[in-house]
Amino acid sequence: MKKLLILLLLYSYSLTAQKLAKGFVYLNDVDKSIQSELRYFSNNNFIGKPIDGYHKNCIIITLKAALQLKEIQQQLVKQGLSLKIYDAYRPQEAVNHFVKWARILDDTLMKKEYYPNVPKSKLFSLGFIASKSGHTRGSTVDLTIIDTKTGKELNMGSPYDFFGKESHPFYKNIAKEQQKNRLLLRNIMIKNGFTPYNNEWWHFTLKNEPFPKTYFNFPIE
């Protein structure tokens, strides 16, 4: 039954989203209740301006990953909570933008907010910037949890995309409530088929992702 549902969804989305690569969907078409804030479409990111390839404020992801996020959302809604997506599929041209920016050492517009304790010259060696990203394969997602009553994000102890040890999932020098919130996100994602990343509390990749060796470069629009 689930395989049939996937086939029907793929066919349906192919009629309305011809520009997407096969196997990709707009997350909003799968679950409209999942919140989003596409940071790279705005100035609110570590570079300080919109990123190449982000032409529209929408979340694109593989259908397989979208269906798992829908499952997670249904579980969170029962607790008065909701997922909030910062980024999912990321075009290769966006990754190239990051790499080009990282090599311009005097461009430090957002250093205070995003990497106050890390020299920009070390962003590559420390693994914060790379020439390839799991996001470009389509089944990696950056996200958090919000309280649906207040609309506010749960306090995770460090901002999204903060470059530093403070963003490691098991960083100890944060409040117990912040640690609890990180574990809530981590545990529900793992339970529903996602693998966490050890350097970022917000970053998860679908196990058995459909395109493990393909890096896509179609724009977000």
C-alpha positions in Angstrom: 0.0 0.0 0.0 2.8 2.4 0.9 4.6 1.7 -2.4 1.4 2.4 -4.3 1.0 5.7 -2.4 4.5 6.7 -3.3 3.9 6.0 -7.0 0.7 8.0 -7.0 2.3 10.9 -5.3 5.2 10.9 -7.7 2.9 10.9 -10.7 0.7 13.7 -9.2 3.7 15.9 -8.4 5.2 15.3 -11.9 2.2 17.0 -13.4 2.5 20.2 -11.3 6.3 20.4 -10.7 7.9 19.6 -14.0 11.2 21.4 -13.1 11.9 19.1 -10.2 14.2 16.1 -10.7 12.4 12.7 -10.6 11.9 11.6 -7.0 11.8 15.1 -5.6 8.7 17.0 -4.2 7.8 20.3 -2.6 7.5 19.5 1.1 4.4 21.6 1.4 2.6 19.3 -1.0 3.2 16.4 1.4 2.5 18.1 4.7 1.3 21.7 4.8 1.6 21.8 8.6 5.4 21.6 8.7 6.8 25.1 9.3 9.8 26.5 7.4 12.2 29.4 7.3 14.5 29.0 4.3 17.5 30.9 5.6 19.5 30.8 2.4 16.7 32.6 0.5 17.2 35.6 2.9 20.0 37.7 4.4 19.7 35.8 7.7 22.5 33.4 7.2 26.3 33.1 7.8 27.1 35.0 4.5 24.5 37.7 5.0 22.8 37.7 1.7 20.7 35.3 -0.4 22.6 32.2 -1.7 22.9 31.2 -5.4 20.3 28.7 -6.5 17.6 29.8 -4.0 15.1 31.5 -6.2 11.9 30.9 -4.2 11.0 30.4 -0.6 10.0 26.8 -0.7 11.4 23.5 0.7 12.3 20.8 -1.9 13.3 17.3 -0.8 13.1 13.7 -2.0 9.7 12.1 -1.6 11.1 9.4 0.5 12.5 11.9 3.0 9.3 14.0 2.9 7.1 11.0 3.8 9.3 10.3 6.9 9.1 14.0 7.9 5.3 13.7 7.6 5.4 10.8 10.0 7.5 12.7 12.5 5.2 15.7 12.2 2.2 13.6 13.1 3.9 12.4 16.2 4.9 16.0 17.3 1.5 17.5 16.6 0.0 15.3 19.3 2.5 17.0 21.8 1.6 20.5 20.7 4.8 20.7 18.7 5.9 21.1 15.0 8.9 20.7 12.9 10.5 23.8 11.4 12.7 23.3 8.4 15.7 25.6 7.7 17.1 23.8 4.7 16.6 20.6 2.8 17.7 20.1 -0.9 20.5 22.4 -1.7 21.7 23.0 -5.3 25.4 22.4 -6.0 25.7 26.1 -7.1 24.8 27.1 -3.5 27.6 24.9 -2.2 29.9 26.5 -4.7 28.8 29.9 -3.4 29.8 28.9 0.2 33.2 27.7 -1.0 33.8 30.9 -3.0 32.8 33.0 0.0 35.0 31.1 2.4 38.0 31.9 0.4 37.4 35.6 0.6 38.9 36.1 4.1 38.0 39.7 4.5 34.3 39.1 4.0 33.3 38.7 7.6 29.9 40.5 7.7 28.2 37.9 9.8 31.1 36.7 11.9 29.8 38.0 15.2 26.5 36.1 14.8 27.7 32.9 13.3 31.4 32.2 13.9 32.7 34.6 16.6 35.3 32.2 17.9 36.4 30.6 14.7 38.9 32.2 12.3 37.4 32.3 8.8 40.6 30.8 7.4 39.9 27.6 9.3 36.3 27.0 8.1 37.5 24.4 5.6 40.0 22.5 7.9 37.4 22.4 10.7 34.7 21.0 8.4 32.3 23.8 8.5 32.6 24.4 4.7 33.1 21.7 2.1 32.9 21.4 -1.7 30.3 18.7 -1.4 27.2 18.5 0.8 24.7 15.8 1.7 22.0 18.3 1.2 22.7 18.3 -2.6 21.7 14.6 -2.7 18.2 15.7 -1.6 17.6 13.7 1.6 19.4 15.7 4.2 17.5 18.3 6.3 18.3 21.1 8.7 15.5 21.6 11.2 14.3 22.3 14.7 11.1 22.0 16.8 8.6 24.8 17.6 5.9 25.1 20.2 2.7 25.5 18.2 0.9 27.5 20.9 3.6 30.2 21.0 5.1 29.7 17.5 8.5 29.9 19.2 11.4 27.6 18.5 12.5 25.3 21.4 15.7 26.6 22.9 18.5 24.4 21.6 21.4 26.2 23.2 23.0 27.6 20.0 21.6 29.1 16.9 21.1 27.3 13.6 24.3 27.3 11.5 26.5 28.5 14.4 30.1 27.4 13.7 31.5 26.1 16.9 31.6 23.3 19.5 28.5 24.8 21.0 26.5 23.3 18.1 27.7 19.7 18.8 24.7 17.7 19.8 26.1 16.6 23.1 27.8 19.8 24.1 27.7 19.9 27.9 27.9 23.6 28.7 24.3 24.4 28.1 21.2 24.3 30.3 19.5 21.0 31.1 16.3 22.2 29.2 18.4 22.9 26.2 20.0 19.5 26.3 16.5 17.9 26.7 15.3 19.8 23.6 18.3 18.6 21.5 17.6 15.0 22.6 13.9 15.3 21.8 14.8 16.3 18.2 17.6 13.8 17.9 15.6 10.8 19.2 12.5 11.4 17.1 14.6 11.8 14.0 16.6 8.6 14.6 13.4 6.7 15.5 11.9 7.6 12.1 14.9 6.7 9.9 17.3 9.6 10.0 21.0 9.6 10.9 22.3 12.5 12.9 25.5 14.5 12.2 27.9 14.7 15.1 28.9 18.4 14.6 25.4 20.0 14.2 22.3 19.3 16.4 20.0 20.4 13.5 21.5 18.2 10.7 20.0 14.8 9.7 20.2 12.5 6.7 17.7 9.8 5.7 19.0 6.3 6.0 19.0 4.4 2.7 18.6 7.7 0.9 17.5 7.3 -2.7 20.4 9.2 -4.3 23.4 8.4 -2.2 26.0 9.3 -4.9 24.2 11.9 -7.0 24.7 15.7 -6.4 21.9 17.6 -8.0 22.1 21.2 -9.3 18.6 22.3 -10.3 17.5 25.6 -8.7 15.0 26.0 -5.9 12.0 27.7 -7.6 
